[in-house]
Amino acid sequence: MVFFDRFGRPVTNLRISVTENCNLNCFYCHREGQQGGHREMTPKEIERIVKIGSRLGIKKVKLTGGEPTIRRDIVKIVKRIRPYVIDLSLTTNGTAMYKLAEKLKEAGLDRVNISLDTLDRDKYKKITGFDVLPQVLRGIEKSVKLFSPVKLNMVVMRDLNHEEIWDMIKYAAETGTILQLIEIEAPRELEETEFFKRYFYPLKPLEEELEKRAVKIRERRMHRRKKYFIPQKHGIAEVEVVRAMHNTIFCANCTRLRLTSDGHLKTCLLRRDDLIDILTPLRNGASDGELIDLFKKAVRIREPYWR
């Protein structure tokens, strides 16, 4: 059984922020659209919410943060929710993967996304506030041996790292990873800010160049993203482009609900009026039926941000 929203979009994915805390300080971070919270879900509470979601056909889960690996119980969280999903992934900054990758794999993690905006150590420190790039690269090396696929998330920023795109494509071919090139995302009201104007780098022209160079192009179901297979010296690089801004196709094919670290269902990264508290009812003894109704409410109020 899969639930559809009013726009005919199936809801099959749940993106769970397990903490809003992070050990880095990336200046562009959107905090998963969370406005700040004062509580955090336990592994048991996360398990119950995932179990309820799975009864509604939501069987793909991505764990994120903040930085999920700073939770000491992240392996326990993975282990507890594994039985209820068919695809379990983790988005991380990679700083702990060199020591956690094996434990996460044993707990049932299927795949991993690692944030990597640059291969330049000075730029990495400028973006994140910390000089830990070698540690992250170790984590990528370890992850590639255990998970398939390993995706690298590169947020492309004008005059900061946009000139490194082809270096990153080369690195993806060398490491056997998939490179995701991501536009900076912002709600409408922030498009006129100095930050957005300075760093936003539109990826549509790049897609046209990738299309010319690709030996093969595929389309993912989620968001109808294109996957470009680009020949490089060390093999074929697989490149995905995430163009979320003003992209009606992107929103029309979204299959995701979100769960904030403080226990609110959320329908869209960019919306600020869509929070549904599921943790308070759960802690107050809500039945499975009552929690299912909260999921259904979240599905009912979903609507494309760009349309």
Secondary structure, 3 states (H helix, E strand, C coil): CCEECCCCCEECEEEEECCCCCCCCCCCCCHHHCCCCCCCCCHHHHHHHHHHHHHCCCCEEEEECCCHHHCCCHHHHHHHHHHHCCEEEEEECCCCHHHHHHHHHHHCCCEEEEECCCCCHHHHHHHHCCCCHHHHHHHHHHHHHHCCCEEEEEEEECCCCHHHHHHHHHHHHHHCCEEEEEECCCCHHHCCCHHHHHHECCCHHHHHHHHHHCCEEEECCHHHCEEEEEEECCEEEEEEEECCCCCHHHHHCCCEEEECCCCEEECCCCCCCCCEECHHHHHCCCCHHHHHHHHHHHHHHCCCCCC
